[in-house]
Amino acid sequence: MTSNADIKPAGWKLVEVGRIVYIRSGPHEGRLGAIVEIIDPGRVLIDGPTKDEARRCPRTPIALSAVSLTAFVIPKLPKAAGTGALAKFWEKEEIDKKWAESSWAKKRDQQERRRNLSDFERFKVMRYKKQANFETQKAFAKIRASAKA
């Protein structure tokens, strides 16, 4: 008995050439890179040819424990592609734009902004939160009062 079932992994993030990774630790923490080659089961060679100089990641081997795999992949990236070729694929796939629009990047940016607030700015955020919570409680009180009546 033969089967024609086409089984596809459901949204898995596989370690593969062309997978975009976010570097969690090390000297290039907070930057993006693409897997260019798999060195061994625990290490990969990455390169991040973004146009933003502050976020650029040089070609370097890195442990898989120091990176997070993203959902973005550069399809058909040749194994051990050079920085110039990778930069063309990177631009073609608009990786920087896709990353900036992702909820992951937005959350990281928000955390960074919060981390860099001054004391007075933190105080203002606290007051705005209190004000918003008060308005929410008022609205819920109105709803409860109208439900009882």
Backbone as ProteinMPNN parsed JSONL, in Angstrom:
{"seq_chain_A": "MTSNADIKPAGWKLVEVGRIVYIRSGPHEGRLGAIVEIIDPGRVLIDGPTKDEARRCPRTPIALSAVSLTAFVIPKLPKAAGTGALAKFWEKEEIDKKWAESSWAKKRDQQERRRNLSDFERFKVMRYKKQANFETQKAFAKIRASAKA", "coords_chain_A": {"N_chain_A": [[0.848, -1.185, 0.0], [0.683, 2.134, -0.93], [1.26, 5.585, -0.199], [0.251, 8.924, -0.836], [0.659, 11.104, 0.694], [1.667, 14.343, 1.49], [3.824, 15.502, 3.626], [4.475, 18.249, 5.604], [6.558, 20.221, 7.679], [5.083, 22.049, 10.314], [5.503, 25.223, 10.421], [8.061, 25.081, 11.534], [11.243, 26.1, 12.703], [14.071, 25.639, 11.194], [17.553, 24.818, 11.38], [19.303, 25.991, 8.846], [20.992, 26.739, 5.764], [20.797, 30.078, 4.925], [18.88, 30.79, 6.765], [17.72, 33.361, 8.86], [19.152, 34.736, 11.739], [18.941, 35.888, 15.128], [21.191, 37.44, 17.19], [21.795, 36.631, 20.443], [23.709, 36.76, 22.472], [27.118, 37.676, 23.236], [29.797, 39.424, 21.472], [28.442, 40.637, 19.376], [25.848, 41.103, 20.092], [22.329, 41.508, 19.753], [22.169, 41.877, 17.028], [21.441, 41.05, 13.562], [21.908, 38.168, 11.495], [22.725, 35.98, 8.77], [22.632, 32.489, 8.288], [25.356, 31.108, 6.821], [26.911, 28.891, 6.486], [26.93, 25.594, 7.828], [28.847, 24.572, 10.393], [29.336, 22.542, 12.373], [27.276, 20.335, 14.422], [26.758, 22.117, 16.543], [27.645, 24.658, 15.912], [27.592, 27.479, 13.675], [28.338, 29.33, 10.671], [27.973, 32.708, 10.36], [26.787, 35.695, 8.722], [26.165, 39.115, 8.46], [25.064, 41.302, 6.388], [23.82, 43.928, 6.578], [22.705, 47.275, 5.727], [22.766, 49.189, 7.691], [25.185, 50.433, 9.669], [25.574, 50.202, 12.446], [24.218, 47.908, 13.097], [25.386, 45.924, 11.668], [26.82, 42.73, 11.192], [29.818, 41.064, 11.337], [31.315, 38.458, 9.294], [31.357, 35.501, 10.961], [32.065, 32.628, 13.024], [29.669, 31.08, 15.154], [28.142, 29.887, 18.156], [25.226, 27.855, 18.253], [23.763, 28.073, 20.537], [23.943, 30.697, 21.21], [22.358, 32.154, 19.58], [19.11, 33.053, 18.248], [16.73, 31.516, 16.246], [15.022, 32.996, 13.579], [11.877, 33.534, 11.852], [12.421, 34.133, 9.283], [13.796, 33.409, 6.083], [16.311, 33.206, 3.629], [15.694, 32.156, 0.586], [17.186, 29.604, -1.427], [19.859, 30.348, -1.058], [23.228, 30.162, -1.866], [25.506, 27.73, -0.556], [28.044, 28.749, 1.664], [28.157, 31.351, 0.639], [29.562, 34.45, -0.447], [30.109, 37.675, 1.162], [29.277, 39.805, -0.487], [27.51, 38.58, -2.356], [25.627, 37.596, -0.55], [24.678, 40.006, 0.458], [23.255, 40.988, -1.729], [21.175, 39.085, -1.946], [20.042, 39.553, 0.551], [19.083, 42.186, 0.324], [17.282, 41.798, -1.789], [15.372, 40.106, -0.64], [14.451, 41.818, 1.296], [15.127, 41.848, 4.085], [15.803, 43.519, 6.264], [13.607, 45.262, 6.344], [11.474, 43.478, 6.775], [12.231, 42.515, 9.281], [12.106, 44.875, 10.832], [9.37, 45.302, 10.822], [8.426, 43.201, 12.286], [6.907, 41.792, 15.234], [8.645, 41.008, 17.183], [10.974, 42.578, 16.825], [9.858, 45.091, 17.295], [9.132, 44.842, 19.968], [11.663, 44.517, 21.163], [12.766, 47.044, 20.568], [11.066, 48.675, 22.065], [11.668, 47.78, 24.656], [14.318, 48.613, 24.78], [14.008, 51.402, 24.601], [12.588, 51.877, 26.991], [14.518, 51.074, 28.823], [16.337, 53.121, 28.622], [15.184, 55.383, 29.708], [14.908, 58.464, 31.544], [14.764, 59.42, 35.072], [12.63, 61.227, 35.424], [11.156, 60.778, 33.093], [10.389, 58.113, 33.504], [8.742, 58.527, 35.688], [6.701, 60.031, 34.463], [5.648, 58.065, 32.74], [4.622, 56.299, 34.637], [2.593, 57.89, 35.755], [0.914, 58.262, 33.502], [0.096, 55.616, 33.109], [-1.348, 55.184, 35.469], [-3.4, 57.035, 35.084], [-4.639, 55.991, 32.777], [-5.498, 53.512, 33.766], [-7.328, 54.392, 35.676], [-9.309, 55.565, 34.06], [-10.167, 53.277, 32.72], [-11.215, 51.764, 34.858], [-13.316, 53.464, 35.561], [-14.953, 53.229, 33.295], [-15.614, 50.495, 33.415], [-17.034, 50.503, 35.825], [-19.277, 52.011, 35.11], [-20.428, 50.254, 33.273], [-20.976, 48.05, 34.934], [-22.811, 49.267, 36.669], [-24.902, 49.888, 34.908], [-25.649, 47.341, 34.193], [-26.701, 46.281, 36.546], [-28.95, 47.789, 36.846]], "CA_chain_A": [[0.0, 0.0, 0.0], [1.469, 3.363, -1.003], [0.547, 6.784, 0.224], [0.651, 10.143, -1.543], [0.61, 12.201, 1.664], [2.775, 15.291, 1.46], [3.946, 15.977, 5.001], [5.327, 19.427, 5.738], [6.639, 20.677, 9.073], [4.196, 23.181, 10.552], [6.129, 26.419, 10.955], [9.294, 24.819, 12.248], [12.412, 26.905, 12.376], [15.169, 24.704, 11.059], [18.89, 25.355, 11.148], [19.557, 25.768, 7.428], [21.687, 27.832, 5.086], [19.84, 31.105, 4.53], [18.019, 31.158, 7.894], [18.127, 34.587, 9.549], [19.248, 34.521, 13.176], [19.113, 37.047, 16.003], [22.276, 37.104, 18.112], [21.372, 36.935, 21.812], [24.821, 37.027, 23.39], [28.423, 37.793, 22.601], [30.177, 40.783, 21.089], [27.527, 41.177, 18.362], [24.511, 40.943, 20.662], [21.282, 42.382, 19.243], [22.284, 42.043, 15.579], [20.924, 39.987, 12.705], [22.841, 37.544, 10.576], [22.201, 34.848, 8.014], [23.489, 31.308, 8.34], [26.009, 30.934, 5.526], [27.359, 27.509, 6.437], [26.824, 24.85, 9.088], [30.188, 24.058, 10.68], [29.092, 21.261, 13.031], [25.935, 20.395, 15.021], [26.594, 23.173, 17.538], [28.154, 25.949, 15.459], [27.314, 27.88, 12.297], [29.024, 30.521, 10.192], [26.956, 33.703, 10.025], [27.217, 36.949, 8.126], [25.046, 40.053, 8.486], [25.453, 42.428, 5.538], [22.825, 44.997, 6.562], [23.253, 48.601, 5.383], [22.929, 49.939, 8.934], [26.525, 50.13, 10.187], [25.501, 49.835, 13.857], [23.616, 46.578, 13.211], [26.12, 44.996, 10.804], [27.504, 41.639, 11.875], [30.85, 40.514, 10.451], [31.305, 37.002, 9.071], [31.958, 34.908, 12.152], [31.432, 31.406, 13.529], [28.976, 31.335, 16.418], [27.434, 28.728, 18.707], [23.771, 27.934, 18.1], [23.197, 28.451, 21.826], [24.045, 32.146, 21.354], [21.469, 32.795, 18.61], [17.718, 32.616, 18.147], [16.316, 31.397, 14.857], [13.828, 33.766, 13.244], [11.02, 32.894, 10.855], [12.836, 34.588, 7.957], [14.769, 32.584, 5.373], [16.682, 33.622, 2.276], [15.633, 30.901, -0.169], [18.174, 29.291, -2.464], [21.161, 30.981, -0.813], [24.283, 29.163, -2.06], [26.304, 27.408, 0.62], [29.288, 29.516, 1.784], [28.086, 32.546, -0.213], [30.364, 35.57, 0.024], [29.374, 38.798, 1.734], [28.642, 40.568, -1.566], [26.363, 37.817, -2.859], [24.635, 37.571, 0.522], [24.09, 41.345, 0.538], [22.261, 41.087, -2.815], [20.02, 38.291, -1.535], [19.489, 40.237, 1.728], [18.303, 43.307, -0.198], [16.191, 41.268, -2.608], [14.36, 39.566, 0.276], [14.062, 42.922, 2.199], [15.208, 41.297, 5.44], [15.767, 44.615, 7.246], [12.226, 45.761, 6.404], [10.666, 42.446, 7.418], [12.598, 42.487, 10.7], [11.587, 46.085, 11.485], [7.916, 45.178, 10.94], [8.064, 42.062, 13.135], [6.566, 42.132, 16.618], [9.858, 40.732, 17.959], [11.823, 43.775, 16.742], [9.155, 46.2, 17.955], [9.226, 44.619, 21.409], [13.057, 44.808, 21.536], [12.927, 48.5, 20.527], [10.352, 49.235, 23.209], [12.457, 47.474, 25.845], [15.503, 49.479, 24.752], [13.564, 52.762, 24.949], [12.266, 51.891, 28.416], [15.772, 50.948, 29.561], [17.086, 54.372, 28.542], [14.41, 56.51, 30.224], [15.415, 59.166, 32.728], [13.86, 59.287, 36.215], [11.416, 62.005, 35.188], [10.383, 60.093, 32.047], [9.77, 56.957, 34.163], [7.651, 59.075, 36.506], [5.601, 60.37, 33.557], [5.044, 56.806, 32.287], [3.829, 55.802, 35.76], [1.383, 58.722, 35.869], [0.052, 57.936, 32.376], [-0.493, 54.3, 33.369], [-2.365, 55.371, 36.506], [-4.504, 57.756, 34.457], [-5.32, 55.057, 31.881], [-6.181, 52.529, 34.607], [-8.467, 55.066, 36.292], [-10.343, 55.681, 33.02], [-10.687, 51.922, 32.481], [-12.049, 51.413, 36.004], [-14.544, 54.257, 35.455], [-15.776, 52.636, 32.237], [-16.148, 49.233, 33.936], [-18.017, 50.848, 36.848], [-20.492, 52.4, 34.381], [-21.015, 49.04, 32.692], [-21.556, 47.272, 36.038], [-23.971, 49.983, 37.174], [-25.997, 49.754, 33.947], [-26.066, 45.931, 34.192], [-27.51, 46.075, 37.744], [-30.229, 48.524, 36.728]], "C_chain_A": [[0.889, 1.242, 0.0], [0.605, 4.551, -0.645], [1.103, 7.995, -0.519], [0.706, 11.335, -0.591], [1.87, 13.045, 1.585], [2.86, 15.925, 2.842], [4.932, 17.123, 5.048], [5.393, 19.813, 7.207], [5.829, 21.956, 9.245], [4.941, 24.326, 11.215], [7.395, 26.181, 11.739], [10.382, 25.751, 11.79], [13.613, 25.979, 12.365], [16.489, 25.44, 10.887], [19.224, 24.994, 9.707], [20.297, 26.962, 6.858], [20.628, 28.807, 4.584], [18.915, 31.535, 5.653], [18.579, 32.407, 8.563], [18.097, 34.315, 11.052], [19.421, 35.857, 13.894], [20.143, 36.65, 17.049], [21.906, 37.591, 19.514], [22.511, 37.292, 22.737], [26.124, 37.075, 22.62], [28.709, 39.214, 22.185], [29.235, 41.429, 20.069], [26.077, 41.048, 18.8], [23.532, 41.966, 20.074], [21.317, 42.591, 17.746], [21.703, 40.843, 14.843], [22.025, 39.434, 11.827], [22.147, 36.409, 9.851], [23.176, 33.683, 8.154], [24.029, 31.078, 6.935], [26.484, 29.498, 5.368], [27.218, 26.882, 7.812], [28.162, 24.171, 9.319], [30.092, 22.666, 11.298], [27.747, 21.375, 13.736], [25.709, 21.534, 16.023], [27.031, 24.552, 17.092], [27.794, 26.19, 13.996], [28.159, 29.098, 11.959], [27.95, 31.502, 9.771], [27.61, 34.932, 9.428], [25.995, 37.854, 8.09], [25.349, 41.302, 7.689], [24.419, 43.552, 5.462], [23.486, 46.336, 6.251], [23.505, 49.451, 6.619], [24.234, 49.516, 9.61], [26.487, 49.651, 11.644], [24.965, 48.415, 14.049], [24.33, 45.53, 12.364], [26.867, 43.967, 11.646], [28.555, 41.069, 10.939], [30.71, 38.995, 10.321], [32.063, 36.342, 10.213], [31.292, 33.583, 12.497], [30.805, 31.696, 14.89], [28.25, 30.072, 16.857], [25.931, 28.923, 18.541], [23.089, 28.321, 19.407], [23.2, 29.967, 22.028], [23.118, 32.891, 20.404], [20.053, 32.264, 18.757], [17.364, 32.584, 16.673], [15.054, 32.222, 14.638], [13.02, 33.003, 12.199], [11.469, 33.232, 9.432], [13.918, 33.693, 7.375], [15.057, 33.229, 4.03], [16.703, 32.345, 1.444], [16.739, 30.812, -1.218], [19.491, 30.051, -2.304], [22.237, 29.914, -1.001], [25.083, 28.959, -0.776], [27.625, 28.178, 0.557], [29.315, 30.723, 0.851], [28.917, 33.663, 0.403], [29.491, 36.706, 0.526], [28.647, 39.599, 0.665], [27.408, 39.872, -2.103], [25.245, 37.789, -1.816], [23.931, 38.922, 0.631], [23.023, 41.525, -0.537], [20.997, 40.311, -2.458], [19.281, 38.975, -0.383], [18.582, 41.391, 1.278], [17.084, 42.829, -0.982], [15.042, 40.768, -1.735], [13.855, 40.609, 1.28], [14.043, 42.46, 3.664], [15.116, 42.403, 6.496], [14.34, 45.127, 7.436], [11.333, 44.757, 7.121], [10.949, 42.394, 8.917], [12.007, 43.685, 11.432], [10.08, 45.999, 11.703], [7.494, 44.049, 11.878], [7.774, 42.518, 14.563], [7.773, 41.929, 17.53], [10.742, 41.98, 17.992], [11.169, 44.956, 17.451], [9.257, 46.07, 19.469], [10.637, 44.94, 21.907], [13.306, 46.322, 21.564], [12.253, 49.158, 21.729], [11.129, 48.986, 24.499], [13.681, 48.378, 25.932], [15.137, 50.912, 25.128], [13.27, 52.866, 26.441], [13.531, 51.849, 29.266], [16.512, 52.283, 29.632], [16.311, 55.59, 29.042], [15.108, 57.16, 31.414], [14.406, 58.969, 33.866], [12.548, 60.014, 35.967], [10.534, 61.342, 34.132], [9.703, 58.844, 32.611], [8.589, 57.392, 35.024], [6.451, 59.405, 35.624], [4.885, 59.117, 33.061], [4.145, 56.247, 33.394], [2.515, 56.572, 35.872], [0.41, 58.439, 34.731], [-0.641, 56.591, 32.563], [-1.609, 54.417, 34.408], [-3.61, 56.02, 35.918], [-5.318, 56.813, 33.556], [-6.1, 54.017, 32.688], [-7.42, 53.126, 35.266], [-9.613, 55.181, 35.295], [-10.98, 54.326, 32.734], [-11.625, 51.515, 33.614], [-13.37, 52.184, 35.98], [-15.495, 53.643, 34.431], [-16.405, 51.323, 32.719], [-17.22, 49.488, 34.99], [-19.339, 51.245, 36.191], [-21.201, 51.177, 33.83], [-21.669, 48.194, 33.776], [-22.829, 47.937, 36.567], [-25.159, 49.827, 36.218], [-26.504, 48.307, 33.896], [-26.951, 45.627, 35.387], [-28.881, 46.69, 37.585], [-31.188, 47.896, 35.763]], "O_chain_A": [[1.762, 1.373, 0.858], [-0.619, 4.519, -0.772], [2.302, 8.065, -0.792], [0.792, 12.474, -1.048], [2.988, 12.53, 1.61], [2.053, 16.789, 3.183], [6.072, 17.003, 4.599], [4.385, 19.738, 7.911], [5.89, 22.848, 8.399], [5.005, 24.395, 12.443], [7.77, 27.026, 12.553], [10.434, 26.143, 10.624], [14.111, 25.584, 13.419], [16.541, 26.534, 10.325], [19.408, 23.82, 9.386], [20.236, 28.063, 7.405], [19.681, 28.412, 3.903], [18.227, 32.547, 5.522], [19.782, 32.497, 8.805], [17.141, 33.739, 11.571], [19.967, 36.815, 13.347], [19.983, 35.632, 17.722], [21.726, 38.787, 19.747], [22.319, 38.047, 23.691], [26.22, 36.579, 21.497], [27.944, 40.121, 22.509], [29.236, 42.651, 19.921], [25.182, 40.9, 17.968], [23.867, 43.14, 19.917], [20.561, 43.414, 17.23], [21.501, 39.774, 15.418], [22.96, 40.145, 11.459], [21.094, 35.938, 10.282], [24.393, 33.871, 8.14], [23.271, 30.879, 5.986], [26.467, 28.946, 4.268], [27.367, 27.554, 8.833], [28.57, 23.303, 8.547], [30.701, 21.72, 10.799], [27.118, 22.431, 13.656], [24.562, 21.872, 16.313], [26.816, 25.527, 17.812], [27.702, 25.261, 13.193], [28.634, 29.807, 12.846], [27.109, 31.186, 8.929], [28.803, 35.179, 9.597], [24.905, 37.41, 7.728], [25.846, 42.278, 8.251], [24.169, 44.077, 4.377], [24.682, 46.513, 6.481], [24.36, 50.336, 6.601], [24.368, 48.38, 10.065], [27.278, 48.792, 12.033], [25.24, 47.79, 15.073], [23.92, 44.369, 12.344], [27.463, 44.293, 12.672], [28.216, 40.629, 9.841], [30.065, 38.344, 11.143], [33.253, 36.587, 10.41], [30.089, 33.422, 12.289], [31.35, 32.466, 15.682], [27.8, 29.283, 16.026], [25.427, 30.038, 18.677], [21.971, 28.836, 19.397], [22.525, 30.468, 22.928], [23.086, 34.121, 20.411], [19.823, 31.187, 19.307], [17.665, 33.523, 15.936], [14.118, 32.148, 15.434], [13.442, 31.948, 11.725], [10.944, 32.666, 8.473], [14.838, 33.272, 8.076], [14.152, 33.739, 3.37], [17.622, 31.537, 1.574], [17.156, 31.811, -1.805], [20.158, 30.362, -3.291], [22.172, 28.862, -0.364], [25.307, 29.898, -0.012], [28.252, 28.245, -0.5], [30.371, 31.081, 0.33], [28.972, 33.807, 1.625], [28.275, 36.696, 0.335], [27.515, 40.031, 0.883], [26.369, 40.506, -2.287], [24.069, 37.937, -2.148], [22.725, 38.977, 0.869], [21.993, 42.148, -0.283], [19.885, 40.807, -2.641], [18.05, 38.979, -0.342], [17.469, 41.554, 1.778], [15.993, 43.385, -0.854], [13.873, 40.984, -2.058], [12.928, 40.326, 2.04], [13.061, 42.662, 4.378], [14.43, 42.243, 7.506], [13.917, 45.394, 8.561], [10.528, 45.133, 7.973], [10.033, 42.247, 9.726], [11.468, 43.538, 12.528], [9.563, 46.563, 12.668], [6.318, 43.951, 12.229], [8.331, 43.509, 15.035], [7.903, 42.614, 18.545], [11.205, 42.391, 19.056], [11.845, 45.73, 18.128], [9.446, 47.063, 20.172], [10.794, 45.565, 22.956], [13.972, 46.827, 22.467], [12.799, 50.081, 22.333], [11.237, 49.878, 25.341], [14.041, 48.851, 27.01], [15.861, 51.564, 25.88], [13.661, 53.84, 27.084], [13.611, 52.507, 30.304], [17.233, 52.545, 30.595], [16.743, 56.721, 28.821], [15.804, 56.499, 32.185], [13.326, 58.419, 33.653], [11.475, 59.487, 36.262], [9.309, 61.342, 34.256], [8.567, 58.542, 32.244], [7.565, 56.711, 35.081], [5.314, 59.101, 35.984], [3.657, 59.1, 32.97], [3.04, 55.777, 33.123], [1.453, 55.979, 36.061], [-0.798, 58.38, 34.96], [-1.814, 56.436, 32.223], [-2.678, 53.828, 34.251], [-4.734, 55.611, 36.212], [-6.548, 56.843, 33.577], [-7.23, 53.679, 32.337], [-8.442, 52.453, 35.401], [-10.765, 54.923, 35.643], [-12.191, 54.235, 32.53], [-12.706, 50.982, 33.365], [-14.417, 51.641, 36.331], [-16.698, 53.549, 34.672], [-17.582, 51.066, 32.466], [-18.214, 48.764, 35.044], [-20.406, 50.857, 36.667], [-22.425, 51.071, 33.908], [-22.771, 47.678, 33.588], [-23.807, 47.256, 36.876], [-26.294, 49.654, 36.664], [-27.673, 48.077, 33.586], [-27.862, 44.806, 35.281], [-29.864, 46.179, 38.122], [-32.291, 48.405, 35.569]]}, "name": "protein", "num_of_chains": 1, "seq": "MTSNADIKPAGWKLVEVGRIVYIRSGPHEGRLGAIVEIIDPGRVLIDGPTKDEARRCPRTPIALSAVSLTAFVIPKLPKAAGTGALAKFWEKEEIDKKWAESSWAKKRDQQERRRNLSDFERFKVMRYKKQANFETQKAFAKIRASAKA"}
